[in-house]
Amino acid sequence: MKAIAITAAAQNGSNLDFLRDIDTEKPVARGHDLLVQIQAISVNPVDTKVRAGFNADAPRILGWDAVGVVSDVGESVTLFKPGDTVWYAGALTRPGSNAEYQLVDERIVAHKPASLDNASAAALPLTAITAWEMLFDRLGVAENGNEGDVLLIVGAAGGVGSIMTQLARKLTKMTVIGTASRPQSQQWVRDRGAHHVIDHSKPLSEELARIGIKQVTHVASLTNTSDHYQQLIDALMPQGKLALIDDPETLDARPLKAKSISLHWEFMFTRSMFETPDMIEQHHLLTRVASLIDSGVIETTLGEHGGTINAENLRKAHKLIETQRAVGKIVLEGF
């Protein structure tokens, strides 16, 4: 089968040039695995981080968002059958979706939203899981609840921010503030439903004051946490909650103590990486998100269609993501 893999580690600088087309054997489904024929994928920051850190001897197939058709199933599969069209975000510890076929555990897979085409659906799984778990599991926000609370989403124009803004606006009673620094990205965040949009390139205290907000109760920091860390602490009310998904080189939790601010880290691969007892919750979560899409409550976060699935187009997508200027998700489709 065709695949795109990171094939070598660069001696100096980026190893982007080592993201290359390869041929490899088609895998075989066993146990709880589905063998999925890939139709569309999207590219996430985790793809660029794994590529940049690659130093193994054997090529590694990247990619974690996918839409495809079930080609075969393992002997323990009960949720799907061959011919089903599915979507999922895969597992960090297994070969990825940048290939014609991929194995994925059925417990982190759901049926694709019927109302979306493959490309529009492929934009969503990883970011939807991340946003949902961060908002409802980590920050403890209640569906249809939290009236009077204020959520600040830092980096709201990116993939996770685009879906979190919709989930918070449509499924909770919170006031939703998104940050974005350019007119295009600011309009994108408004269109996703944010009550307010502020500019994170300016002091957050001044931007919050501009919209009449003194402090917030919850923060979802999705990018550049280290750049905003003290400002986020200042912006949070006493007993507020701070959640993040990025990887600051260091993070001193001591400044959180005076306000009794709780710190939460979200990593959507935790359940699949450790095969937790509640691993199937990602199946239920994606099923719920598909229902919300098909009923018109939320919409795709597709920002750019990058063409067919090949090394050249993947390199372009990786490069754009690394500029941190991508709006919405970048999707590739077909071989």
N, C-alpha and C positions, 0 to 999 in steps of 0.2 A: 504494500500500500504506500501511497504518497504521504509524506509528513514533512514538517518543518521543525528543525531542532537546533539548539545551540550546540555547536560542535567543538569549540575550543575556547580557552580563556585567553584574553589578550594579555600580552606582556606589559603594555603601557596603554592607558586610556580605555576607551569603550571597546567592548568586544561585539559591538553591533554587527560588524561584517561577518562574524562567525555564526549568525543566524541564517541557516541555509536549508535548501530543499534536500531531502534524503529519501531513499526507499528503504522500507523495513517490513518485517513480517506482520501480517494481520493477527491480532491477539485472539484468544479463544475464551468464551464466557464460561465460568464455573461458579458454583455457589450462588451468592446473591448478586452476581454481576450481570449487567446488561452489556451486550456488544452493540454499540450505537454507531450507525453510519452518519457522519457529521455533515450537516447542511449549512450551518452558519456559526460563527464564533464572534466574541468581542474581546478586546484587549484591555487589560487592567494594569494599574501600577505594579501589582505583584508580578506580572510577566516581566516587566523591565528590571525589577529588583532581583528576581531569580536569574535572569540572563546576565546581569551585571556581576553577580556573585559566583557565577559558574566556574568551577575549577576541577571537575571530575574527568575521568579518563574516557567514559563512554558518552556519546551524544545524548542530550535530554530533550524530549518533546515538551514544549511549554503549552500554555493555554488552559484556562479553567472555566470559561463561559462557553456553553454550547447549546445548540438546538440540533436535533437529529432524529432519525428513525431507528427504532429498535430492530436490529438485524437478527439477533439470537439472544437467548437467555440461559443463565445457569440453572442447575437443577433445583436450587432452593428459591428461585424467584416466584413471587406470588402477586406482585402489584402490576406487572406489565406483561405484554405479549409481543411477539414480532409484528411489526407494522405500526405500532404506536409511535406517535410523534411526541417527543419529550424535550424537556429543558432542565438544565442543572448547572452547577458550578464546579463539579469534580472535587478531587482530593489533591492536596498539595504533594502528597507522598507517592503519587502514581503518575504514569505518563499522561500528558495533557491532551487537549482537544485540537491542537494544531496538526491534525492527521485525518485521513479518510475514515478511520475507525478508532473507537476508544472504548475501553472497559470502564464502567462506573457502577458503584454499588446502588441498587435500586432504592435504598433507604434515604438517599439524598437527591432523588430524581422525582419529577412530577410531570404530568401531561402539560404540554405547551398550551398557552392561552389560544383558544380557537379563533379569536378575533384579530390576532396579529400574524403578519407574515413572519417568515423565519428570521430575517435580519432584525426586525423590530423586537422580536422576542429575545434574540440572543444578547441584546444590550442589557438585559435585566437580572439574570439569576444571581450572580455574585454580589452585585450592589444591593439588590433587594434583600437578600439574606443578611448582609452586613447591616443595612439600615434598620431592618426589622429587629434583629437581635440587639443592636445598640440602643434603639429607642425603647423597646418594650421589655427586653430581658435585662440589659445592663443598667440603663437609667431608671427602669422601673415605672415608666409611664403607663397609664392605664388606658385601654381603648375607651373612647367616649368620656374620658375623665381629664383631670388636671386643669380644670377651669381656673383661671387666674394665674397660672404658671406661664413662664416665658422661656422659650427655647431659642438659644443662639446656635446656629449651624455655621461653623467656620469652613469656608470652601464649599459653598452650597451649589455652585455651578458644575461641580464634578459629578462623576457617576453616582457615588453614594449620596452626596448632597441632593442631587436631583430627585432621587426617589424618596429620601428621608423627608424632604420638604413636603412632598405630596402626602406621605403617610401621616405626618404630624398634622398637616392642615385638614385632611379629610377624616382621619380616624380619632383625633383628640380635640380637646377644647383649648389647647394651648395657643398663646400668641407665638407666631413663628417668625424669627428674624434670620435672614440668610446673609452671608457676606460674599461679595464679589467685587473685583476691582476695575473691571472694564465695562463700558456701556453694553456691549453684546452679552457678556456673562450676567450682568445685572438684570437685563431684560429677561434672559432665560430663567433666572431665579424667580422673578415676578410672575412669569408665565406658569411656573410650577406651583404657584399658590402662596408664596411667602407674604405675610402681612406687611413686612418691611424688608428693605434691602439696604445694607450699609457697606462701606468700603473698608476692607481689612488692611489696605495699604496706608490708612490713616489711623491715628490713635482711636482705639475702640471706645474709650470713655467719651470722647468728643462725638463720635458717630452715634453712639447710643443716646447721648444727650440731645443730639439733633432731632431724633425721632421721639423724644419725650420719655425715654426708658432710663431709669436710674440703675437698676440692677436686674439680672436674670436669675432664674431658678435652676436652669439646666443648660449645659454646654455640650455640644457634639463637635469636637475639634477633629477635622478630617484631614488637615494638611498643615505643615509648618507649625506644629504645636510649640516647638521650642522658641519660635519667633514671637509668639503671642502669650506665652505661658503666664507671666506675671499680670498681663492685662486681663487675661481670662479669670484669674483669681480675684482681681480687683472688681471685675464685672459681676461676679457671682454673689448672690445673697448668702448670708450665713446659713449653713446647713444645705447649701446647694450641691449639685452633682456635676462632675466633670468626666466626660468620656472621650476617648481618643482611639484612633486606629493606626496612626503613623508611628514612626520609630525614632523618637528623639535619641540622640547619642547618650544623653543622660537626662534624668528627670528627678529632681529633688522634691519629694513629697512633703517635706517639713513645712513649707509655706502654706499648705492646706490646713494645718492644724488649728490656727486661731479661729477660722470660720467653720471648723468641723466640716470641711468640704470632702465628700467622698470621691474616690478616684476609680474609674472603671475602664478596663481595656477590652476592646472587642476584636476577636480574630475568628472570622467565619469558618476557618478550617479546623477549629478545635474539635468539633464533634466527629468529623470524618478521620482526623489524624489519630485520635485516641479511641475511636469506635465506642463512644460513650453510650450508656444505656438509653439515652434519649436521642440517639442519632437520627431516628426516623422523624423527629420534629422538623428537620429541614424538608422532608417530603411534604409534611402537612403545611409548612410555611409557604412553600412554592405553590402548592395547590390553592391556598388561600389567596395569594397574590394573583394567580391566574384568574381566579373568580372575580377579584376586584377589577382587573383589567377588562375582562369580558362584560362586566356590568357597567363599565364606563367611569368607575370611581377614580382610578389612576391611569396614567398613560405611559407609553414607552419613553425611555430617556435616550433613544438613538440620536446622536449628534451628527455623525458623519459615516457614510458608507465608503469603505476603503477599497472596494473591488473584490477580486477573487482571493482565495486563501493560497498565498504563496510567499516565499521568503522575501521577495522584493517589497510587497505590500505590507508584510508584517514589520519589516525594518522601518518603513515610513511611519507606521502606527506607533511603534516603540519610540521613535524619535519625537513625534508630536506629544506623546504622553509625558516624556521627560522634560518638555518645555514648561509643563504645568499650566498650559494655556488651552488645553482641550476643553470644549464645552459639551457636556453630555458624553455619550459613549461612542467609540470607534468600532465599527462592525465590518467583518469580512464575510463573504458568502460564496460557497461553491468552489470546486476544484477545476 
